[in-house]
C-alpha cells in the first residue's frame, strides 16, 4: 500500500510540475481581442490580463514573439508592445513578401526583413525599394516620389539592383 501511495504521489508531482511549466510558457503568449466600445484591439495573456494595445487593427491574432499591428502606421511589436520597426505599407496593408522578404522602415529608410522570423536581412538604407523578384530588388538612395491621384510611384536616375546578400 505504501508503494502504491508513493507511486501516485510521484505521478501527481510530475504532472503538476509539467502543468506549471506549460502555464509559465503560455503566460508569454498574447491573444488579440477587440474592444467593441472603443473599436480598438489589444493583446491579453491567457489569464485575461491586458498586456498591450489599443490598436486600430491587428494583423496577428496571436503573439508568440512578434506581432503586426496598425496605429499611426503598420508596426512589428514585441510582447511588451514596443515597436521593433515599421512595416512598409503597400495597398493599404502590410507589405506582401517578395521571395520571403518584406520591406521595413527605420529612420525613414527602407530595408528588408525575413517574412517569417522578422529578422532584418538588409539594413534600412534606401529611399526607394521594390520587392525582390527573380533574386534581386530595384533600389535607390536618391529618388523622388511622384503622386498621380491616389497612385504613387518613384523616380530616380540612380537605380541599383541588389541581391539578398
Order of alpha helices (4+ residues) and beta strands (2+ residues): alpha-beta-beta-beta-beta-beta-beta-beta-beta-beta-beta-beta-beta-beta-beta-beta-beta-beta-beta
